[in-house]
Each structure stands twice: as C-alpha cells, then as structure tokens.
Amino acid sequence: MIPNTASIPMTLSEFCIAVVRYCDVTGGSVTSWKRSVQHNAAVGGVVSSPHLLGFGADIVYDSPHSEDRLTNHLTIALGFGLTLIHESLHDHLQPRGWR
C-alpha cells in the first residue's frame, strides 16, 4: 500500500533539500532513499513506509554515534523540518508530521 500524499507536510523538493543540508551539517551519507514496493518488502520496510514515495532516507555517518551526537542530530533534524528515528545501523529521516 502506497501512503496517501495528502498528509505529507512538505514537498518532495523541500524534503530532498532538507536531507542534503542535514547530511552536509552532520557528515552523513544516504544509503537508502526511494524504494519500490518489492524492494521495501524485501528489506523489511513497513507497508506505509515514506521510502515508497521518496520521503524516507536512511543515513550513516563518517564518525560513530555517541549519546551527545544523537541529541545534536535530533535537534538538527528538527531544524530542517525532519523527524530522525535512530535505528541500529543507521538513522532514518522523514518529514516531521509524517502519517
């Protein structure tokens, strides 16, 4: 199931710019962005994943995470209108308010 675009709080262009700026500030690199339904299922993505519409990005960093760095990254993400979800091997970014 592809999510309804009516609930997306920013345009795809705005999201792309926010992710690039976030990576520039944090030393991050994108490892996953837009996914097909088939690939999303193969990697264990949820059926309403923002990746399906290009509104999800997975990020890894040049330097290892610490608690202080994670707190800083959360603040930076919010400043760009993004929600950061810390996962075991990467951080996931999506628009703040994604439903």
C-alpha positions as CSV (number, residue, x, y, z in Angstrom):
1,M,0.0,0.0,0.0
2,I,1.5,3.3,-1.0
3,P,0.8,6.1,1.5
4,N,-1.7,8.9,0.9
5,T,0.2,12.0,-0.3
6,A,-2.4,14.4,1.2
7,S,-0.8,14.1,4.7
8,I,2.8,14.9,3.7
9,P,3.8,18.2,5.4
10,M,6.5,19.2,2.8
11,T,7.1,18.8,-0.9
12,L,9.5,16.2,-2.3
13,S,11.8,19.1,-3.3
14,E,11.8,20.5,0.2
15,F,12.5,17.1,1.7
16,C,15.4,16.5,-0.7
17,I,17.0,19.8,0.2
18,A,16.5,19.2,3.9
19,V,18.1,15.8,3.7
20,V,21.1,17.1,1.7
21,R,21.6,20.0,4.2
22,Y,21.2,17.6,7.2
23,C,24.0,15.4,5.7
24,D,26.2,18.4,5.0
25,V,26.0,19.5,8.6
26,T,26.3,16.1,10.2
27,G,28.8,14.3,8.0
28,G,26.1,11.9,6.8
29,S,25.7,9.8,3.7
30,V,22.4,8.4,2.3
31,T,22.3,4.6,2.0
32,S,18.6,4.2,1.1
33,W,16.0,6.6,-0.3
34,K,13.2,5.9,-2.8
35,R,12.1,2.2,-2.8
36,S,9.8,0.1,-4.9
37,V,7.1,-1.8,-3.1
38,Q,9.0,-5.0,-3.9
39,H,12.4,-3.8,-2.5
40,N,10.7,-2.2,0.5
41,A,9.2,-5.6,1.4
42,A,12.5,-7.4,0.8
43,V,14.3,-5.2,3.3
44,G,11.6,-5.4,5.9
45,G,10.1,-1.9,5.4
46,V,6.6,-1.2,6.7
47,V,3.8,-1.1,4.1
48,S,3.2,2.6,4.6
49,S,6.9,3.5,4.5
50,P,7.8,7.0,3.4
51,H,10.5,5.4,1.3
52,L,7.8,4.3,-1.2
53,L,7.2,8.0,-2.1
54,G,10.8,9.2,-1.8
55,F,10.1,10.8,1.6
56,G,12.3,8.5,3.6
57,A,16.1,8.5,3.8
58,D,18.5,6.3,5.7
59,I,21.7,7.9,6.8
60,V,25.1,6.7,8.1
61,Y,27.9,8.9,9.4
62,D,31.6,9.4,9.0
63,S,32.1,9.3,12.8
64,P,30.5,6.8,15.3
65,H,27.4,7.9,17.3
66,S,27.5,8.9,20.9
67,E,24.5,10.0,23.1
68,D,25.6,13.7,22.8
69,R,25.9,13.4,19.0
70,L,22.5,11.7,18.7
71,T,20.9,14.5,20.7
72,N,22.6,17.1,18.5
73,H,21.4,15.2,15.3
74,L,17.8,15.1,16.6
75,T,18.0,18.9,17.1
76,I,19.5,19.5,13.7
77,A,16.8,17.3,12.0
78,L,14.0,19.2,13.7
79,G,15.5,22.4,12.5
80,F,15.2,21.2,8.9
81,G,11.6,20.0,9.5
82,L,12.6,16.3,9.7
83,T,12.0,13.5,12.2
84,L,15.0,11.4,13.0
85,I,14.5,7.8,14.0
86,H,17.6,6.1,15.4
87,E,17.9,2.5,14.2
88,S,20.6,0.0,15.0
89,L,22.8,0.5,11.9
90,H,21.6,3.9,10.6
91,D,19.3,6.8,11.2
92,H,16.1,7.2,9.3
93,L,14.8,10.7,8.2
94,Q,11.3,11.6,7.2
95,P,9.2,14.8,7.2
96,R,8.1,15.9,10.6
97,G,4.5,15.1,11.0
98,W,4.5,12.1,8.5
99,R,1.4,10.0,9.0
